[in-house]
Amino acid sequence: MKRVALWAGLLGGLLAFGGAYAQAKNFPSDTIRVTIPFAPGGGTDFLTRTVIGKMAERTGWTMVVENKPGAAGSIAMNQVSRANPDGHELVLGQLDTVAIAPVIYKDSIRWDPIKDFQPIGLMATTPLLIVSNAKSQYDTLPKAIDAARQKPDSLNYASPGVGSISHLAVALVEQESGVGMQHVPYKGAGPAMADLLGGRVDLYAASIAAAMPQIRSGNVRPLAVTGVERSAVLPDTPTVVELGFPSVEIDLWYGLFAPSGVPQDRIELLHGALNETLRDPEVVKLLAQQGLNARASDRQTLAGLVERDVKRWPGIVQKAGVTNQ
């Protein structure tokens, strides 16, 4: 019976996909290019190449992933916003590039996150992880906050750059707890982690994927995750919300976007193929190993996240004292 049910499910999926294809039968007619707004080698790069690679394999489409870093992701977003709206040019957008960069780079950005893009679908979510050096006296987040409260600005924290989600996550902890710490921005996640390991900074809000190798090797101690729930790969690490800071809830989300104007039948075809890929057990497992939660969902889920965060983050950016770059 289980085998019959399995085949029925697979057949249903193929029929649904075939129906969508029939509605957009002339698509794709060329290579689908997916642009990543960051340099190769990071968590965003791994996620995109894993999902798009499997999506191409499942559909038989020719799909190419390209990296176009610069200006906090804005160069890639601008390029795709102006692309021919035929569905062959897509971009990987995430919370900070879609909702935060337009606030920080408002004088130079020429695209609107809502008007100029159509959401295809959510790919994955992951919390950030606030960590300290394993040898640090700050072995819990409350202990670090108490020290900062007793001696304002005595603690410092690293980030990959001014206005990054890593920077703003700890700034939000500062705002919620009423303490002050010194922000030390670096040019990328690598140098930030290196100085945490060297004991030159006290705290760092890193991606789980970046932090896990150092945690496993005993060099870094996890203090708290910023998500709404504990991470499956770090079940003993509390959330910041659990520690008494309810507004510090940050799940970094990643989604696939097309420029505005792409015909809806093509958007729906892309959405269906993406969701089928995200339900693949192999993909789910590969992402989970990096602390990423695969999120097959309807298109409105991603649209809702964009709308929410476009409203949420300007105030946090302003309170953090981040000036227009």
C-alpha positions, 0 to 999 in steps of 0.5 A: 500500500505504501508503494501504491501511495508513493507512486500515486503521489509522484504521478499527481506531482507530474500531472500538476507539473505537466499542467503548468508546463502546458500553460507555459509551453513556450517557456523556457526557450533559452537558458535561465540565469539566476544571479547571486548578489554575493561572491562565491563560497558563502552560505547564499552561494551554497544554497542557490547552487544546491537548489538550482542545480537540483531544479535543473536536474528535475526539470531538464531546463538549462539553468546557470548560476552567476555571482555578481557581488557589490554594494550589499547586493544592489548591483545584482538586484539592479541588473535583474530589475531591468532585465527583459521580463520573460522569466529567463533572468532571476535573482536570489534575494534575501532579507538584507539585500531586499529590505535593508540595503534600500534603506542604507543605500537609498541615494544610490539604489534605483530599484524598488523591492516591491514594485520592481520584483515578483516573488517566485517563492521562498527557498529557505530560512535560517537564524543567525547565531550569536557566538563568543570565543570558546575561551571567553568569560562570556559563556552566555548572552545574559552574562555578556549583556550584564557586563556591558550594562556594568561597563558601557561600551566595554564589550565589542562585537564584529560584523561583516560590514556596517548595516549588515544583518549581522551588525543589525542583529546585535544592534537590536539586542543593544536596543532591546536590552538598553546596553551599549557595545562597540561595533567593529565592522570588517570587510567580510565574514572571514575577517570577522570570524578570524578576529573572534577566534583571535580574541580581538572581539567579544561577540559575533552574529554569524550564520550557522553555516559559517559558525558550525565548523568552529563550534565542532572544533571547539573554538567558538561557543554558541550563545543564542540563536535569533530565530523564532525557534531553536535550531535543529543542529543546535538544540541546546542553544536558546533563542534570544527571545527565550532569554527575555528579548521578544523583539529580537527575532530574526530569521534570515530568509532567501527567496527567488525573484523575477523582474516585474512584468513576467507573465503569470503562467511562467511565474507559476511554472517556476514556482511549482518547479522550485517547490517540488525541488524544495520537497526533495528529501536529498535537498532538505538534508543537504540544506539542514546540514548547513543549518538551513530550513527548506521552505516550500510554500505559496508565493504569498509567503515570500511576498508577505516577508518582503512587505513585513521587513520593508516596514520593520527594518528602517526604524532599526537601522535608524536607531542603530545609527547607520547613516546613508552610505 
